Amino acid sequence: MPIIIELDVMLARRKMRSKELAERIGITEQNVSLLKSGKVKGVRFDTLEKICEALDCQPGDILVFEKDEE
């Protein structure tokens, strides 16, 4: 998949646990775990906004595009 989710990196930089992020943005810890692992097909913009606000970052700090090598 060419979109890589680096939520775990931002959580580590902010010294925040998944549980705390989940509580701050109003989603389950399980959903944060799914986001971190990249096992989601999409993310709502309002959820992305809340994540960025809680982690004081930009969407590009969390979502990275990598071209597939063909």
C-alpha positions as CSV (number, residue, x, y, z in Angstrom):
1,M,0.0,0.0,0.0
2,P,1.5,3.3,-1.0
3,I,0.1,5.3,2.0
4,I,2.0,4.6,5.2
5,I,0.5,5.5,8.6
6,E,3.1,6.7,11.0
7,L,0.8,7.3,14.0
8,D,3.0,5.2,16.2
9,V,6.0,7.5,15.4
10,M,4.1,10.6,16.4
11,L,2.8,9.0,19.6
12,A,6.4,8.2,20.5
13,R,7.6,11.7,19.7
14,R,4.8,13.2,21.9
15,K,5.4,10.6,24.6
16,M,1.7,9.7,24.5
17,R,0.1,6.3,24.8
18,S,-2.7,5.0,22.5
19,K,-5.1,4.9,25.4
20,E,-4.6,8.7,26.1
21,L,-5.0,9.6,22.4
22,A,-8.2,7.5,22.2
23,E,-9.6,9.3,25.2
24,R,-8.7,12.7,23.9
25,I,-10.2,12.2,20.4
26,G,-13.2,10.1,21.4
27,I,-12.6,6.8,19.7
28,T,-11.8,3.4,21.1
29,E,-8.3,2.2,21.8
30,Q,-9.0,-0.6,19.4
31,N,-9.6,1.8,16.6
32,V,-6.3,3.7,17.4
33,S,-4.6,0.3,17.2
34,L,-6.1,-0.4,13.8
35,L,-4.9,3.0,12.6
36,K,-1.4,2.5,13.9
37,S,-1.2,-0.9,12.2
38,G,-2.5,0.4,8.9
39,K,-5.4,-2.1,8.8
40,V,-7.9,0.5,7.9
41,K,-9.2,1.4,4.4
42,G,-9.7,5.1,5.3
43,V,-9.9,7.7,8.0
44,R,-12.5,10.4,8.4
45,F,-11.2,14.0,8.1
46,D,-12.8,14.9,11.5
47,T,-10.9,12.1,13.1
48,L,-7.7,13.1,11.4
49,E,-8.3,16.7,12.5
50,K,-8.7,15.5,16.2
51,I,-5.5,13.4,16.0
52,C,-3.5,16.3,14.6
53,E,-4.9,18.6,17.3
54,A,-4.1,16.2,20.1
55,L,-0.6,15.5,18.8
56,D,0.1,19.0,17.6
57,C,1.1,17.9,14.2
58,Q,0.1,18.1,10.5
59,P,-1.5,15.3,8.5
60,G,1.7,14.8,6.6
61,D,3.4,13.9,9.8
62,I,1.1,10.9,10.1
63,L,0.4,9.9,6.5
64,V,3.3,9.3,4.1
65,F,3.0,8.4,0.4
66,E,5.5,5.9,-1.0
67,K,5.4,4.9,-4.6
68,D,5.1,1.3,-5.4
69,E,8.1,0.0,-7.1
70,E,7.0,-1.8,-10.3
